[in-house]
Amino acid sequence: MPIKLFVIAGEVSGDLHAEGVIAELLKARPEVEVFGIGGPRLRALGATLLYDTRQMSIMGFVDVIKHAGFLRRVLRDLKEAIRREKPSAALLVDYPGMNLVMARFLHELGIPVIFYISPQVWAWKEGRVEKIRKYVDRLLVIFDFEVDFFRRHAINAEFVGHPVVEELSTLTFPSRDQFLQKHGLSPATRLIGLLPGSRRQEIAHIFPEMLKAARLLSKEYPVAFLFGRAPHLDERDYAILSPYADLQLINCPAYEVMHYSELVLVTSGTATLESLCFGVPMVVLYRTGTLNYLIGRQLVRLKNISLANIVSKGLESSERVVPELIQHEASGEGICQEARKILDNPELSAAMQRELLQARSRLAGASPSERVAGILQEYL
């Protein structure tokens, strides 16, 4: 009988982080067959995907309700595939809404559950801790403070290091001068990054205000904007760009945006942590539908929402290294005002950069992908 591994990586970032793990696993155990949910990275490694991350990009309470029928079908299909394929173990990567439901199902079938990148129960929905205790065999966390949090709840979490640090360590970039020359920019050009997110809802709610801010900034500075376009979204998703043909926008991979920019305007999420690892000053933004916001405000118990501030200052701190603009604050005018403070104050920018890079050192661990792959082998 072939050895099979069930995987759920329901988001773009999950597909990226799972890629390293599965690549390491297949080096040691090339006979393992992988199936489940993932994106182009897992597909390129030979995984059989029942659903793609593009189909699973569902965000917010309202959107989940709208797609309830689809999500029920996904769960039904996954359960049928698991009964049919009989995997030796399951790797669940982040994506807690679905993964905790599947963790219970897998546990009841006696299939070991390895959960990589813990649900952020320290931020909201702490009641999920009980599900983790009951249904997860190994909890592998990427922030060192999570170990103490779960210990207080009688759960043995293992810190493996953050995969973003591992992924970035393999990258090299041409010099800034070479980058400017490639794009026909003068040395005096100031580079500002635009990272509106990878979900359609984020593009719809946040990107328009980001572009308004960009237009205001372009009137004050000799600037080019490095735009991190999500590769899985199409032109229809970026139709908002049409009225902004006057802006000098340069499409770049997200990591190039972070590397070359002196400031990034970034949607709250994994990209804030990646920007932290580059030490790039940032303004963190978050906007959603009114109902989603009102519900979320009642549930989230953190003083800060961005991972850049949480990692830098801790879970309980209200101090901030980088500014956060939430909901109505994240307007074109508000974003421009915060960006201007950083652009006009080199000392502030340098201090921000130092604190971010200092926080990065607390994310590092021995190769997370190798460690997680090694743990999977114990169960396979």
C-alpha positions in Angstrom: 0.0 0.0 0.0 1.4 3.5 -0.9 2.0 5.9 2.0 -0.3 8.9 1.8 -0.3 12.3 3.4 -3.4 14.5 3.6 -2.7 18.3 3.5 -4.8 21.4 3.8 -3.0 24.6 2.8 -6.0 26.8 2.1 -4.3 30.2 1.5 -1.6 31.5 -0.7 0.8 31.8 2.3 -0.1 28.3 3.4 0.7 26.9 0.0 4.1 28.7 0.3 4.9 27.4 3.8 3.7 23.9 3.0 5.9 23.8 -0.1 9.1 23.8 1.9 7.8 21.0 4.2 6.6 18.7 1.4 9.8 19.3 -0.6 11.9 18.2 2.3 9.6 15.3 3.0 9.8 14.0 -0.6 13.6 14.2 -0.6 13.6 11.7 2.2 10.5 9.7 1.3 9.8 10.2 -2.5 7.2 7.4 -2.4 4.8 9.5 -0.3 1.6 10.5 -2.1 0.2 13.9 -1.1 -3.4 15.0 -1.6 -5.8 17.6 -0.3 -6.0 21.4 -0.7 -3.2 23.6 -1.9 -2.0 25.9 -4.6 0.4 25.9 -7.5 3.5 25.3 -5.3 2.1 22.0 -4.0 0.8 21.0 -7.4 4.3 21.5 -8.8 5.5 19.0 -6.2 3.1 16.4 -7.5 0.3 16.8 -5.0 -3.2 15.8 -6.0 -5.4 18.8 -5.3 -9.1 18.4 -4.7 -9.5 22.1 -4.3 -7.2 25.0 -5.1 -6.3 27.9 -2.8 -8.0 30.3 -5.3 -11.3 28.7 -4.5 -10.8 28.9 -0.8 -10.0 32.6 -0.6 -13.0 33.3 1.7 -12.6 36.0 4.4 -14.9 37.5 7.0 -18.1 36.4 8.7 -20.4 37.6 5.9 -18.4 35.9 3.2 -18.4 32.6 5.0 -22.2 32.8 5.3 -22.5 33.6 1.6 -20.3 30.6 0.7 -21.8 28.2 3.3 -23.1 25.8 0.6 -19.7 25.6 -1.2 -17.8 25.1 2.1 -20.2 22.2 3.1 -19.4 20.6 -0.3 -15.7 21.0 0.2 -15.9 19.3 3.7 -18.0 16.5 2.3 -15.5 15.9 -0.6 -12.5 16.0 1.7 -14.1 13.5 4.1 -14.9 11.1 1.3 -11.4 11.4 -0.1 -9.9 10.7 3.3 -12.1 7.6 3.8 -11.1 6.4 0.3 -7.4 7.1 0.4 -6.7 6.3 4.1 -3.8 8.6 4.7 -1.2 7.7 7.3 -1.1 11.3 8.7 -2.5 14.8 8.1 -0.7 18.1 7.9 -3.0 21.1 8.5 -1.4 24.4 7.7 -2.9 27.6 9.4 -6.5 28.1 8.0 -8.2 27.4 11.3 -11.9 27.6 10.4 -11.7 24.5 8.2 -8.7 22.8 9.6 -10.1 22.5 13.1 -13.3 20.9 11.7 -11.2 18.5 9.7 -8.9 17.8 12.8 -11.9 16.4 14.6 -12.9 14.2 11.7 -9.3 12.9 11.3 -8.9 12.3 15.0 -12.1 10.3 15.1 -10.7 8.1 12.3 -7.4 7.6 14.3 -5.4 9.6 11.7 -2.6 11.6 13.4 -3.0 15.4 13.1 0.0 17.6 12.8 -1.0 21.3 12.9 1.6 23.6 11.5 1.2 27.3 12.1 -1.2 27.4 15.0 -4.6 29.2 15.0 -4.1 32.6 16.5 -6.3 31.7 19.5 -4.3 34.2 21.6 -5.9 37.0 19.4 -9.5 35.7 19.3 -11.7 32.7 19.6 -9.8 31.3 22.6 -12.4 28.7 22.9 -10.7 26.9 20.0 -8.0 25.9 22.5 -10.1 23.0 23.7 -10.5 21.7 20.1 -6.7 21.8 19.7 -6.2 19.9 23.0 -8.7 17.2 21.9 -8.0 16.7 18.2 -4.4 17.8 17.4 -1.5 15.3 18.0 1.4 17.7 17.4 1.1 21.5 17.5 4.0 23.2 15.7 4.1 27.0 16.3 6.0 29.8 14.6 6.2 32.4 17.4 8.1 31.7 20.5 5.5 33.4 22.8 2.9 30.8 21.6 4.7 28.1 23.6 4.0 29.8 26.9 0.4 30.7 25.9 -0.4 27.0 25.1 1.5 25.8 28.2 -0.9 27.8 30.3 -3.7 25.8 28.6 -2.0 22.4 29.2 -1.0 22.0 25.6 2.6 21.1 24.6 3.4 23.4 21.6 6.7 23.1 19.8 8.4 26.2 18.4 9.9 25.4 15.0 10.8 28.9 13.8 9.0 31.0 11.3 9.1 29.8 7.7 9.3 33.3 6.3 12.8 33.7 7.8 13.8 30.4 6.2 12.4 31.4 2.9 14.0 34.8 2.9 17.5 33.4 3.7 17.6 31.9 0.2 16.9 35.1 -1.7 19.4 37.5 -3.4 18.6 40.8 -5.0 20.4 43.1 -7.5 21.6 46.4 -6.0 19.3 49.4 -5.7 21.2 51.2 -8.5 20.7 48.2 -10.8 17.0 48.1 -10.0 16.6 51.8 -10.7 18.5 51.5 -13.9 16.4 48.5 -15.0 13.2 50.5 -14.6 14.5 53.8 -16.0 14.3 55.6 -12.7 16.6 58.4 -11.5 18.7 57.9 -8.3 16.6 60.6 -6.6 13.4 58.5 -7.0 11.8 57.5 -3.7 10.4 54.0 -3.8 7.2 53.3 -1.9 5.6 49.8 -1.8 1.9 49.0 -2.2 1.0 45.6 -0.8 -2.9 45.5 -0.8 -3.1 41.7 0.0 -3.9 38.5 -1.8 -7.7 38.2 -1.2 -10.3 39.8 -3.4 -12.1 41.3 -0.3 -8.8 43.1 0.7 -8.4 44.5 -2.8 -12.0 45.7 -2.8 -11.9 47.4 0.6 -8.3 48.5 1.1 -6.6 49.0 -2.3 -8.8 52.0 -3.4 -7.7 54.0 -0.3 -4.1 52.9 -0.8 -4.2 54.3 -4.3 -5.8 57.6 -3.1 -2.9 58.0 -0.7 -0.4 57.1 -3.5 -1.8 59.9 -5.7 -1.5 62.4 -2.8 2.1 61.3 -2.1 3.0 61.6 -5.8 2.2 65.3 -5.7 4.7 65.8 -2.9 7.6 63.5 -3.6 9.6 62.3 -6.7 8.2 58.8 -6.2 7.6 55.5 -7.9 5.3 52.9 -6.4 6.3 49.2 -6.4 3.1 47.2 -6.6 2.9 43.7 -5.3 0.2 42.2 -7.5 -1.1 38.8 -6.3 -0.4 36.4 -9.1 -3.6 34.3 -8.7 -5.8 37.4 -9.2 -6.8 38.7 -12.7 -7.3 42.0 -14.3 -11.0 42.2 -13.2 -9.8 42.1 -9.6 -7.6 45.1 -10.3 -10.1 47.2 -12.3 -9.7 49.9 -9.6 -6.3 50.7 -11.2 -7.9 52.2 -14.4 -8.3 55.8 -13.0 -4.7 55.8 -11.7 -2.8 55.7 -15.0 -1.0 58.9 -13.9 0.8 57.0 -11.1 4.2 55.5 -11.8 3.4 51.9 -10.8 5.9 49.1 -11.2 4.7 45.5 -10.9 7.1 43.5 -8.7 7.1 40.3 -6.7 6.2 41.1 -3.1 9.6 40.4 -1.7 11.2 42.8 -4.2 8.7 45.4 -3.1 9.8 44.9 0.5 13.5 44.8 -0.3 13.7 48.0 -2.4 11.1 50.2 -0.8 11.9 52.8 1.9 8.3 52.5 3.1 5.5 50.1 2.4 1.7 50.6 2.7 0.6 47.1 3.6 -2.6 45.2 4.5 -2.5 43.6 7.9 -1.6 39.9 7.6 1.4 37.8 6.7 2.9 40.6 4.6 3.4 42.7 7.7 5.6 40.0 9.2 7.5 39.6 5.9 8.1 43.3 5.8 9.3 43.1 9.4 11.9 40.6 8.3 13.2 43.0 5.7 13.3 45.8 8.3 11.3 48.0 6.0 9.2 50.8 7.7 5.5 50.4 7.1 2.0 51.7 7.6 -0.3 48.8 8.3 -3.9 49.0 7.0 -7.1 47.1 7.6 -10.6 47.7 6.3 -13.5 45.4 5.9 -17.3 45.5 5.5 -19.1 47.2 8.3 -20.8 44.1 9.7 -17.5 42.1 9.6 -15.8 45.0 11.5 -18.5 45.3 14.1 -18.4 41.5 14.8 -14.6 41.4 14.8 -14.3 44.3 17.2 -16.3 42.4 19.7 -14.2 39.2 19.4 -10.6 40.4 18.9 -8.9 41.1 22.3 -5.5 42.3 21.2 -4.4 45.9 21.6 -2.6 45.8 18.2 -3.6 43.9 15.1 -0.4 43.7 13.0 2.1 40.9 13.5 4.9 43.5 13.1 3.8 45.2 16.4 2.8 42.0 18.2 6.2 40.3 17.5 8.1 43.5 18.3 6.2 44.5 21.5 4.4 41.4 22.7 0.8 40.2 23.0 -0.3 42.4 25.9 1.5 45.7 24.9 -0.3 48.7 23.4 3.0 50.1 22.2 3.6 50.3 18.5 6.7 50.2 16.3 4.7 50.9 13.1 1.4 52.8 12.8 -1.9 50.9 12.3 -4.9 52.4 10.6 -8.1 50.5 11.0 -11.4 50.9 9.2 -12.3 54.6 8.7 -8.8 55.7 9.8 -7.4 53.8 6.7 -8.5 56.6 4.3 -6.4 58.1 1.5 -5.8 61.2 3.6 -5.1 59.2 6.8 -2.6 56.9 5.0 -0.9 59.8 3.4 -0.5 61.6 6.7 1.2 58.6 8.4 3.4 57.9 5.4 4.5 61.6 5.3 5.7 61.4 9.0 8.0 58.5 8.1 9.2 59.9 4.7 10.0 63.3 6.3 11.8 61.9 9.3 14.9 59.8 8.6 15.6 59.3 12.3 12.1 57.8 12.9 12.5 55.6 9.8 15.9 54.4 11.0 14.6 53.6 14.5 11.7 51.7 13.1 14.0 49.7 11.0 16.3 48.8 13.9 13.3 47.6 16.0 11.9 45.5 13.2 15.2 43.8 12.6 15.7 43.2 16.3 12.3 41.5 16.4 13.2 39.3 13.4 15.9 37.6 15.5 13.2 36.2 17.7 11.5 34.4 14.8 14.5 32.4 13.7 14.8 28.7 14.3 16.6 25.8 12.8 15.1 25.1 9.4 11.3 24.9 10.0 10.7 22.9 6.9 13.2 20.3 7.8 11.9 20.0 11.3 8.3 19.7 10.3 9.2 17.2 7.6 11.1 15.2 10.2 8.1 15.2 12.5 5.8 14.0 9.6 8.2 11.1 9.0 7.7 9.9 12.6 4.0 9.4 11.8 4.4 8.1 8.2 
